[in-house]
Amino acid sequence: MMSSHSTMLDRNDMLTCTPVHPHFAARAEGIDLRRPLTEEQKAAVKGAMDRYGVVVFPNQMMSDDEQAAFAEQFGTIEETPTLVDQERRRIANMKINDISNLGPDGRIWGADDRRRMYNLGNLLWHSDSSFKPTPAYWSMLQARVIPPVGGATEYIDTRVAWDHLPDELKAIAKDLIACHSLIYSREQMGFDAFSPEEVERCTPVPQRLVRLHRESGRLALYLSAHIGAIEGWPRPEAMALIRELTEFATQRPFVYAHQWAVGDLVIWDNRCTMHRGTRYDDKKYPRDMRRVTLEDSAPTLEQPI
């Protein structure tokens, strides 16, 4: 049975975490994230993230500036949050990644809009920015407008997947280096409408397939739809292994599906989780989600074990 635990911060503040899944993920309440946090509050948030991997903070309706200011208390925000059609950005604050189906005029994208085709890649299981030499640390996604039906986000903890992985697969995976690129993930969706400049920015980068999550001391599979090759392996054999590992990691008992409410802020640790969006009628209903992503401290080529 899942239980809650509380972290006392000071006389007036308490962070209460209630698990929402048997293996990971929790709902956290008791702190107003729109205000600067005390050192004790920051430590409590960090402790919850290290333990649960995914933490839901309900009723945290932030402005773009407030969301960025909250994130910067925990690290450095990634630069260049979008890839395609940056000149058509809807949000002026470059620290905010626009995860929506809306144009600068506030209208829903057309069915054949290039940005819509590109964003369909978010329906694949992935880790944010795994295609960057220094990938992502935490992502922080807030719901501003949600559709009446659909549009949940699903999460898995890849530490849990590693813990349950058969020993023979652990032995195969533990020393491998995978190559990540946005080209690889969008290729799976049939999207290839990249400009030459975008292709140049999508040069594959190497990442370890198994990494140590230092704060918890646990090993994690570093999986993502952005993987398109394994160093030293024929590509078909490599992709067969990545598919096997991904199917194992995302089996239904391991999945937490978050049903959004306006004002939810969900934070996840990209070093030890994967996520994907789920379908909704994006040609009919607006969905306005805004994400801030922190950089990790270093690339992931260090030997974990």
N, C-alpha and C positions, 0 to 999 in steps of 0.2 A: 504494500500500500504506500502511495506517495504521501509524504508529509512536508510541512513547511519548516523553514528555519529562519531565525531573525538575527540580524547583525545590529547590535546597539551602536549608534553613532554618537549621540549626545543626548542631553535631557529631552530635546524636542524632536529628534529625528531618529527614525528606525527604518532600515531597509528590510522588508519581509519578502522572502523568496519562496514561492510555492511551485514545486515541480509540476510540469504539465505533460510529462512523458515518462515512462518507466526507466529510460536509459539516459536522458539528457533533457535540456531545455527547462526554463522556469519563467514564471510570471513574477515580476518584482514591483513592489509598491512601497511608498513611504518617503520618497525623495522627489522634490520638484527639480527636474533636470534643466529648467529654464534659468535657474539661478546658479551662480558660481558655486561649485562644490567645495566643501571642506576637505582636508586631507583624509579624514576618516571616511567621508562619503565616497571619495574617489577610491580608496582602498576597498570599501565594501562593494562597489560596482565591479572593480577589477577582480575581486575574489569570486563574485557570482559568475562572471564571464569565464574565468579559468575553470571553474567547477562544471558549469552547465553548457558552455559553448554557444548557446542561443538563449537570450534573455529578452522577455517581452515587458516593456514599460508602458502600461496603458495610461490614457488621459494625459499625454504630454504634448499638447498642441503648441508647436514651436514655429517661430518665424524662421526663414532661411538663415538669418544672422545668428539667431539663438541656437539653431541646430549645429552650425559650424563652430560656434564658440564652445558648446558642450563638447564636441568631438575633439577640439584642440587641447582639451585638458588631459587627453590620453595619448596624444601622438601628433604626427605630421599628416595633414590631409594631402591625399594624392593630387598631383597636377593633371591637367587635361582629362577631365572626367568622361568625355564622350569621344567617339571615333569618327562617325560619319556625320556629314552635314553640320559641322560645328558652327558655320555661319548662320544657321537657322535655329540657334538656341532660343528657348523660351525663357530661361531663367538667367538673369544677369550675373548672379553670384557664381563665379567659376568654381567655387568649392562644392557646389551642389550638383549632383548628378540627377538629371531629369528622367525618372523611370515612369513615363506616362505615355498616353496616346494622344497628346495635345500639341498643336502648333503654337507659334508665338501669338496668334490671334485668339487663342483659347478654344479653337474649334477642333473637333476630332479629326485625326488624319484620314485621308482617303484610303480606300481599300488597297490601292496599288502604290502608296507612298513608300519611297525607298527606306525611310526611317522605320516604318512599320515592318517591312520585310526583314530589316536588320534586327530589330528588337524581338522578333519571333525566336531568335536564338536563346532568349531568356527562359524559354520553356524547357531547355535542356539542363540536366544536372551539371552544376559548375561551381567553381570557386572564383570569386571576383579577382580579376587582375593576375591570375596565375600566369598569364602570357607576358607579364612584365619581368625584367631581370630581377628587380626587387618587388615581389608581389604584395598583396594586401594583408593587412593585419585585421582590424575590425571593420565591418560595414554597419551603418546605422541608417535604417530605412524607416521613414515616417509616412503615415497615411493621411493625406489631406482630403481626397475625394475617392470614394470606392464605389464599384458597381453594385447593384442590388443582388446579383447572383454571380458566383464564380470569383476568380481572381485571388484565390488563396495562394500562399507561398509555402512550399514544402521544404523541410530541412532534414538532414541526417548528420550524425556525429561520426566522423571517420575514425576516431579513437575506438568507438564502439564496434565499428566494422572490423578494425584490426584485431580487437580482442576476440572476436568471434570467428575470424578467418581461419580456415584449416591450416595446419602447420606446413603442409606442402606448398600452399600458395604463399605463405609468409616467406618461406625459404626462397621462392622464385622472385618475389617482389622486392625484398629488402635492400638490394644493392643496385636497383635499376634507376636509370636517368631517363625521364620522359621529356619530350619536346612539346611546348605549348605555344599556340598562336590563335588569335581570333579568326584567322582564315580557316583553321581546322574546324572550329565549332560552327561557323556559318556555312561551311561546306556541307555539313550534315543536314542543314535545313534547305540546301539548294540555293543559297544566296552567294553570288560571286560578283556582285556589282560594286567592286572596290575600285577606287581611283588609283593610279600609279603611286601617288603619295601615301595613300592609306596602306597599300600593299607593302611599301617600304617600312612603314611603322609596325607592320605585323610580322617582322622577321621572327621565326621560332626561337624560343629561349628554353634552356634546359632547367629542369627542376627535379629534385629527388622524388621518387615515387613513395618513399616512406620517410617520414621526418619525425623528430622528437618534439612534442609539445612540452616545452621546458617547465612551464608553470605547474602542470599537473604531473609531469614525469612520465607521461604515457606516449606511446607511439601512435602515429596516425597515418593512414593512407592519404596521399596528396593527389586526389583524383579531380578531374574536371573534364567537361566536354571540350575544353580547349586543347586537350592532348591529341596529337596526331601522329606521333612516332615515339619509339623507344630507341635510345642510342644502342647501336650494335645489333639490332633485330631487324629482320625483314618486316616491312610495314604491315602486311596482312596479319602476320603472327602477332605483332605488337598490338594491333587494334583488337584482335581476338582476346588477348589477355586483358586489355583495358575494359572491354565490354564485360568480360566475366567478373572482374573486380567491381565494376560499377553496378552490375545487376545484383551482386552479393550485398554491396554496401547499402543499396536502396530498396531492399526487400521491405514489404509493408510494415512488419513489426518494428523496424528501425526508424520509421518516418514520423516526424511531427508535422502536421499540416496546420498552419496558422490562418485562422479566419479573421480577417482584418476588421477593425473598427476605427472610425475616424479618430485621430489623435494617438493611435498606437505608435510607439517607437520600438522597433525590434533591432537588437544588436546581435551580430553573430561574428564568431572568430573564424576567418577564412583559412586559418592554418590547420583547422581540425574539423571543418564542416563543409558540406555542400548544400546547395539550395537550388530550387527552380520555381519559376512562376507557373501557375496553372491557368487554364483557358477561361476566358469570359468573353462576352460579346463586345469586342473592342471597336467594332464598327458602329455600335449603337450607344454604348454607355461610356462616359468619361471616367478615367482612373488617373488620379494625380498622386504619385508617390515620389518622394524626394530622398535621395541617399547621399550620405557623406561616407567616404572610404578613407581609412588611415593606411599609410604605408607600413609595411613590416620593417624590421630593423636591419635586415640583411637578406641576400638571396638564400635559396634553400639547398645549396649543393653540399653543405656540411654533412659529414657522415653522422647519422643519428645514433648508431649502435656500434 
